[in-house]
Amino acid sequence: MAAVLSRMALPTSDGESSLSSVLCRPTASVNCDYVLGSAYAKIGPVPSAFAGMFYFAFLLLWFAVVGIPNRAGRAWHWIPLGLTALGMAASIWFTYVMAVRLPVWCPLCGIFHAINACVFALTCLAWRRLRSVDRRVYAAAGSAAAASDSGASYPSAARAGVTAGAALAAGVILLLGAYALTHQINSIRYHRELLRIKNDVDYIVWRHGREPRREIGVGPADLVLGDPNATNTLVVFSDFECHACAGFHKNAAGLVRTFPQVRCVFKHFPMSRECNPGVPKSMHVFACDAARAAAAFNRLVEAQEKREQFYTALYRQRERLAERPYARLVLEVMGASTFNPRNYEERLKSAEVLGRVQADIELARVLGVEGTPTIFLNGRRLESWGIRKTERGSEPDAEKTAALWKSLLNPNANQNGVD
């Protein structure tokens, strides 16, 4: 019963029916969700039902391992007797709360407290039995004989101590597990709520319009998808080991095809302290090398189609960049007849290439970029480029994303912007 109440007291994910609504249908005078959601049903951030689990787990383990002590060891019975007395006091308090302070009852809670009352009564009867055994022994043999016939004490101190310690440890584990589970469920709920907000088209458009406009230059060594003379410029600072960046790159070509008035420009922001000391830690160890490889390729090849193919190949190999597959990828994109390994290796190590990557990093710092992918549309930072499917957060919803971009590209959409 304590386990059932504990599960009922846990928060539910969006769209999930609570166990309370199944086992305890709400009426005018009965509502388990209301009772278990009240401040009286919590001990700090943890539902009090978990304390009930700890309570019953301790008693179950104690009586299973120790059982009822003999006459000589009857003092050990004070442990379960005292614990059940505290539990009974708690049951009386919670019953009073439901009867007087709350407008509804929880029948399952009432059953729990009734079971607890039976446990308390049985524990008291066990103590009374020990006392009656004492009186019979004393009456039959006299006090001196009874004292000499007391025998070995049961349970032993070692048995009782180990059992109590194991029960306490089990209880602590249960409470910590409950605390962790509660936070995990709440984390899922908050994530879904955040996703809902970030998927709101009006919010994204409004937030974009409130961002200050910044000047972001486009250089000849940048990868540009779409019409180079498009009226709208989308700039993304990315990292070749970044999963989200790979997802954006995968959808960028389709975006500019759907909206030919947009060009998409890629710049580098490796999340590695090797070349980007401004990041708190090196999240992607090989990102600097990959950025230099792309910059070197862009210096050798002007065709944007080939540049896009090379970027795609780098993202596909993002889990294997430790192998430095750059020359092989250039060979796959360009073909053996046009690929000169020596020219590429020289370009890869050149100060010109290093400077190109550093220039992107410095620009990103001026713009306040801290992570990847960070996206700017027409000089204003864009909170989200696509509407995600709630059940699969990494997958954009094509129809809703198209609606978002229609709103973003509407000349009147940013009328509240700050220039």
Buried (B, 14 or more C-beta within 10 A) or exposed (E): BBBBBBBBBBBBEEEEEBBBBEBBEEEEEBBBBBBBBBEBBBEEEBBBBBBBBBBBBBBEBBBEBBEBBBBEBBEBBEBBBEBBBEBBEBBEEBBEBBEEEBEBBBBBBBEBBEBBBEBBEEBBEBBEEBEEEBEEBBEEEEEEEBEEEBEEBBBEEEBBEBBBEBBBEBBEEBBEEBBEBBEEBBEBBEEBEEBEEBBBBEBBBBBBBEBEBBEBEEEEBBBBBBEEEBEBBBBBBBBBBBEEBBBBBEBBBEBBEBBEEBBBBBBBBBBBBBBBEEBEEBBBBBBBBBBBBBBBBBBBBEEBEBBBBBBBBBBEBBEEBEEEBBBEBBBBBBEEEEBEEEEBEEBBEBEEBBEBBBBBBEBBEEBEBBEBBBBBBBBBBBBBBBBBBBEEEEEBBBEBBBEBBEBBBEEEBBEEBEE
